[in-house]
Amino acid sequence: MSSATSSSSNRVAVIGGGPAGLMAAEVICRAGLAVDVYEAKPSCGRKFLVAGRGGLNLTHAESREQLLSRYQADDPGNILANAIRPFDAAAIRMWAAELGVETIVGSSQRVFPSDLKALPLLSRWQRRLIAHGVQIHTQHRWTNWQPDRLQLELDTPSGPVVREASAVVLATGGGSWKKLGSDGAWTSLLTDHGVDVAALQPSNCGFEIDWSPHFRQRHAGTPLKSVVLRFEHSERQFQRRGDLMITDSGLEGSLIYAASALLRQAIHETGTARITLDLTPDRTAEQVLQRLQKRGSQSVSTLLKKRLRLRSVHTGLLREVLPAGFGTTDQLADTLKSLPLTLTGTRPIDEAISTAGGVRLTACNEHLMINALPGVFCAGEMLDWEAPTGGYLLTACLATGRRAGQGVLRWLSQTADRPRDESTENHPDG
Ligand SMILES: Cc1cc2nc3c(=O)[nH]c(=O)nc-3n(C[C@H](O)[C@H](O)[C@H](O)COP(=O)(O)OP(=O)(O)OC[C@H]3O[C@@H](n4cnc5c(N)ncnc54)[C@H](O)[C@@H]3O)c2cc1C
């Protein structure tokens, strides 16, 4: 590789300028160490900014133990919980307040910046990091490395460069929404060096259903509000009320995202997942039957509209699963309470809100250093954990970024050649 090599082994390298990487950089620079953030894209935090389109659900104000129960991970050492416990919702709100960003708690306990925007928070955060001496190198893509020497190869606008670091934090994100930067290309850079990485899979994702052409044409893009989704697999049950969105290819929306881990497992193990929807969760089966029996000469769609306040999308769904003419009144009532739908697959990972899989927590020590690669730490969505939407994703990314940053400080303090603060020195491409 023809490249400019610079030895900067007294600087910590953070790869990835998302929330996890920026948080690691913050912890390290606040301890007085010199930090370089290498970000592949022309700017940092692109996924964070996209999260801002939904108001930026930063965290969730439920009790800490409830919050911790939302995460799924193969984590016998409780590494994730130990990272989140000291940086839970209250700590995140305080951190945002220190940046001058007040937060509000919504009716569902979700926490948002009071202006519901991500850009002001991200701008203030980056300004503070730069003021602390962090050097952010955008358009610096990590392409290869020699982890035993903590030597990184990076593609930059002026060609490839090699940088050495005193420690490395990897925070390159998951594998969804590739256009925002986290493309999962890092997996082979780790597996090639013996790191145990679980295959990246879509999480908080849509699912495919083989709708009839008529239903697809008529109802794709229609919301389906306040239904109860039930699903059971492998002795685990999911039951929750919420909103869905009918799409061309199946279902999207927060309700199905919340069930995505179990649904994905079922599809992986059995090829499909059969969910049921209760379209009338505020009425008992008896009440529904009673209302349907007073039919008179009305059509079924008029009956559903007048007696049960259901819309054409509900009638369309019933048509998808019932025989022509909607079957008997009993059948119709049963189906309204338990409409079966067969999910045939997940939507592609690129469309998912987040990613399951990644660097296994069992491959890391409690400070998020990769056991096989001394001096290399991991944070954020590239670690193998998953959680529903609701602020849990950013919470874990920020908390593991902080934990990895602290791990770097601890590790460097234990090595003989702890670097001095040279954050004010000129960096070769700073
Ligand atoms: C539409 C959408 C809405 C969301 N809304 C919310 C929400 O409201 N609340 C919530 O909690 N979560 C939300 N999330 C999820 C949340 O944004 C992510 O979990 C979080 O951004 C992950 O942080 P991260 O730092 O681990 O990775 P990322 O934010 O993905 O950052 C990783 C960074 O690493 C860079 N990178 C990757 N590879 C390289 C490389 N080889 N070299 C250099 N740099 C590299 C990328 O360009 C990127 O900037 C949302 C996600 C999406 C897609």
The ligand as an ORCA input file, in Angstrom:
! r2SCAN-3c Opt
* xyz 0 1
  C     -34.516      5.995     10.950
  C     -33.876      5.736     12.275
  C     -34.407      6.317     13.407
  C     -33.841      6.050     14.658
  N     -34.375      6.644     15.759
  C     -33.871      6.355     16.975
  C     -34.397      6.962     18.148
  O     -35.268      7.841     18.070
  N     -33.908      6.567     19.352
  C     -32.905      5.633     19.456
  O     -32.523      5.285     20.578
  N     -32.323      5.112     18.363
  C     -32.783      5.444     17.135
  N     -32.205      4.906     16.021
  C     -31.007      4.040     16.187
  C     -29.745      4.859     16.490
  O     -29.670      5.957     15.609
  C     -28.508      3.960     16.352
  O     -28.662      2.852     17.211
  C     -27.235      4.721     16.721
  O     -27.014      5.805     15.851
  C     -26.017      3.791     16.633
  O     -24.923      4.515     17.096
  P     -23.444      4.030     16.784
  O     -22.549      5.148     17.192
  O     -23.204      2.689     17.339
  O     -23.402      3.844     15.190
  P     -23.729      4.892     14.029
  O     -24.613      5.977     14.497
  O     -24.183      4.063     12.895
  O     -22.319      5.534     13.730
  C     -21.271      4.754     13.204
  C     -20.346      5.689     12.456
  O     -19.200      4.944     12.021
  C     -18.861      5.360     10.707
  N     -18.131      4.272     10.067
  C     -18.600      3.061      9.713
  N     -17.615      2.342      9.147
  C     -16.506      3.122      9.157
  C     -15.159      2.920      8.722
  N     -14.757      1.782      8.146
  N     -14.268      3.923      8.889
  C     -14.645      5.091      9.480
  N     -15.914      5.344      9.907
  C     -16.825      4.353      9.751
  C     -20.211      5.636     10.052
  O     -20.085      6.485      8.948
  C     -20.998      6.258     11.186
  O     -20.881      7.660     11.219
  C     -32.726      5.180     14.771
  C     -32.181      4.601     13.620
  C     -32.739      4.883     12.372
  C     -32.140      4.240     11.142
*
